[in-house]
Amino acid sequence: YAESLPALPALPAIPAIDLSVFDVTNCLKKQCFEELGCFSTQSFVEEVKKLLTSGDVVSTIKSATALKQILSICPIHPEAMNVTLLLFTPTSNKTQSFNAYKTDMDQFKASDYSPQRPTAFIVHGYTDYYEECDGQGMCAWMANIKNYFLSQKYNVIAVDWKSPASSINYFNSAFNTQIVGAIV
C-alpha cells in the first residue's frame, strides 16, 4: 500500500532565527505590586530564549512560535488574577472562600481555620482549576488530596488561580506563577 502513495514534496529549508528581532529591552522590564514586591520579565525571557534557540527543524519552528509568545509576557496585576483561597476544615462541611490578594483578615479570623491544626496548601498547574467531587463520588485530583488531608485532621487551603493558569500563552502563565506564589 505504501508504494502506491505519491512522494511528499521536500520541506523548504528553514532559516535560522534572527534573535536580534527579539529585543527583550522592549518588554515590560519590571512591575511592582505593593507588599508583594517587583517582578521582572527580562531574566525570564532571556532564560526561555536560551532554551529554545537550538535544535532541528521542528524545534526551530516551535522556537519561533515560543519566542513570539514570550514577547507578550507581562505581569498580571494581582487583583485581576482573581486568585481564590478555598478553606476546608475537618470541623466544617462548608467551603469557605477568600480572595487571596488582600484577604479580608476579619473574615478569615471568623472562619473555621484553626492554627492548632497543621495546614496543607494544594495548588493546581497550567490550564487546571479546583473542582469538587460530583454527586456520584467521582473526585478531581485536588478534591481527592483535600479529602485525604481532612481525614488526617488538617486545615486544607486549595489555591485556585484558574484565570492566569488558563492563558493560551503558556509562558505568560508560567511567568505569573511567581506572582501567585507571592500572593499565597
C-alpha positions as CSV (number, residue, x, y, z in Angstrom):
1,Y,0.0,0.0,0.0
2,A,2.8,2.4,0.9
3,E,4.3,2.0,-2.6
4,S,1.2,3.4,-4.2
5,L,1.3,6.7,-2.2
6,P,2.8,9.7,-4.0
7,A,6.0,11.0,-2.6
8,L,5.7,14.0,-0.3
9,P,7.4,17.2,-1.5
10,A,10.6,18.1,0.3
11,L,10.2,20.7,3.0
12,P,11.8,24.0,2.3
13,A,14.9,24.9,4.3
14,I,14.0,27.0,7.4
15,P,16.4,29.8,8.0
16,A,18.0,30.3,11.4
17,I,16.1,32.5,13.8
18,D,17.5,36.0,13.9
19,L,17.5,36.7,17.6
20,S,18.1,40.4,17.1
21,V,14.4,40.9,16.3
22,F,13.5,39.5,19.8
23,D,14.8,42.5,21.7
24,V,13.7,42.0,25.3
25,T,14.5,45.5,26.2
26,N,11.1,46.4,24.7
27,C,9.4,44.0,27.3
28,L,7.9,45.5,30.4
29,K,11.0,45.1,32.5
30,K,9.6,45.4,36.0
31,Q,6.3,45.9,37.6
32,C,5.8,46.3,41.4
33,F,2.8,45.4,43.4
34,E,2.7,47.0,46.9
35,E,3.6,44.4,49.5
36,L,4.2,41.6,47.0
37,G,7.4,43.1,45.5
38,C,8.6,43.6,42.0
39,F,8.6,41.2,39.1
40,S,10.7,41.4,36.0
41,T,10.1,39.6,32.7
42,Q,13.5,40.3,31.3
43,S,15.5,37.5,33.0
44,F,12.6,35.0,32.5
45,V,12.5,35.9,28.8
46,E,16.3,35.5,28.4
47,E,16.3,32.1,30.1
48,V,13.5,30.8,27.9
49,K,15.2,32.2,24.8
50,K,18.4,30.3,25.6
51,L,16.4,27.0,26.0
52,L,14.5,27.5,22.7
53,T,17.2,28.6,20.3
54,S,18.9,25.3,19.4
55,G,17.9,22.1,17.6
56,D,16.4,20.6,14.5
57,V,13.8,22.0,12.0
58,V,10.8,21.1,14.2
59,S,12.5,22.7,17.2
60,T,13.2,25.8,15.1
61,I,9.5,26.1,14.2
62,K,8.5,25.6,17.8
63,S,11.1,28.0,19.0
64,A,9.9,30.8,16.6
65,T,6.4,30.4,17.9
66,A,7.5,30.3,21.5
67,L,9.7,33.3,21.1
68,K,6.8,35.3,19.7
69,Q,4.8,34.3,22.8
70,I,7.4,35.3,25.3
71,L,7.5,38.8,23.8
72,S,3.9,39.2,25.1
73,I,4.7,38.2,28.7
74,C,3.6,40.8,31.2
75,P,3.0,40.5,34.9
76,I,-0.7,40.4,35.6
77,H,-1.9,42.7,38.4
78,P,-2.8,40.6,41.5
79,E,-6.3,42.0,41.7
80,A,-7.0,40.9,38.0
81,M,-5.8,37.4,38.7
82,N,-8.8,36.5,40.9
83,V,-6.8,34.0,42.9
84,T,-9.1,32.3,45.4
85,L,-8.3,30.5,48.6
86,L,-10.8,27.8,49.4
87,L,-10.6,26.8,53.0
88,F,-11.7,23.3,54.2
89,T,-11.5,22.2,57.8
90,P,-12.3,18.8,59.5
91,T,-14.9,20.6,61.7
92,S,-17.0,22.1,58.9
93,N,-18.8,20.7,55.8
94,K,-18.9,24.1,54.1
95,T,-16.3,25.6,51.7
96,Q,-15.1,28.9,52.8
97,S,-13.8,31.2,50.0
98,F,-11.5,34.1,50.3
99,N,-10.0,36.5,47.8
100,A,-6.3,35.6,48.0
101,Y,-5.0,39.1,47.3
102,K,-5.5,41.4,50.2
103,T,-7.6,38.8,52.1
104,D,-10.1,40.2,54.5
105,M,-8.4,39.1,57.7
106,D,-11.6,39.7,59.8
107,Q,-13.4,37.3,57.5
108,F,-10.6,34.8,57.7
109,K,-10.4,35.0,61.6
110,A,-14.1,34.3,61.7
111,S,-13.7,31.2,59.6
112,D,-13.3,27.6,60.9
113,Y,-9.5,27.8,60.4
114,S,-7.6,26.6,63.5
115,P,-3.9,27.5,63.9
116,Q,-3.6,24.4,66.2
117,R,-4.0,22.1,63.2
118,P,-1.4,21.6,60.5
119,T,-2.3,23.2,57.2
120,A,-1.9,21.8,53.7
121,F,-1.9,24.0,50.6
122,I,-2.9,22.4,47.3
123,V,-2.1,24.4,44.1
124,H,-3.0,23.3,40.5
125,G,-0.9,23.9,37.4
126,Y,-1.3,25.2,33.9
127,T,-4.9,25.1,32.4
128,D,-6.3,23.4,35.6
129,Y,-8.6,24.7,38.4
130,Y,-10.2,23.5,41.6
131,E,-13.1,21.1,41.0
132,E,-15.1,19.4,43.7
133,C,-16.4,15.8,43.7
134,D,-19.5,15.2,41.7
135,G,-22.7,13.6,43.0
136,Q,-21.6,10.1,42.2
137,G,-18.4,10.2,44.3
138,M,-16.0,10.9,41.4
139,C,-13.5,13.4,42.5
140,A,-11.0,15.6,40.7
141,W,-7.4,15.2,41.9
142,M,-7.4,18.3,44.1
143,A,-10.6,17.2,45.9
144,N,-9.0,13.7,46.5
145,I,-6.0,15.3,48.1
146,K,-8.2,17.7,50.1
147,N,-10.2,14.7,51.4
148,Y,-7.1,12.8,52.4
149,F,-5.7,15.7,54.4
150,L,-9.1,16.4,56.0
151,S,-9.2,12.8,57.1
152,Q,-5.8,13.4,58.8
153,K,-7.3,16.5,60.7
154,Y,-5.6,19.2,58.6
155,N,-6.8,22.6,57.6
156,V,-6.7,22.5,53.8
157,I,-6.4,25.5,51.5
158,A,-6.9,24.9,47.8
159,V,-5.4,27.8,45.8
160,D,-7.5,28.3,42.6
161,W,-5.7,30.6,40.1
162,K,-7.8,29.5,37.1
163,S,-7.8,32.8,35.2
164,P,-4.0,33.3,34.8
165,A,-3.5,29.5,34.5
166,S,-5.8,29.4,31.5
167,S,-3.8,31.8,29.3
168,I,-3.3,30.5,25.8
169,N,0.3,31.6,26.2
170,Y,2.0,29.0,28.4
171,F,4.9,31.3,29.1
172,N,2.7,34.1,30.4
173,S,1.1,31.6,32.8
174,A,4.5,30.2,33.8
175,F,5.9,33.7,34.5
176,N,2.8,34.7,36.5
177,T,3.2,31.7,38.9
178,Q,5.8,33.9,40.7
179,I,3.0,36.4,41.5
180,V,0.6,33.7,42.5
181,G,3.3,32.3,44.8
182,A,3.8,35.8,46.4
183,I,0.1,36.2,46.9
184,V,-0.1,32.8,48.7
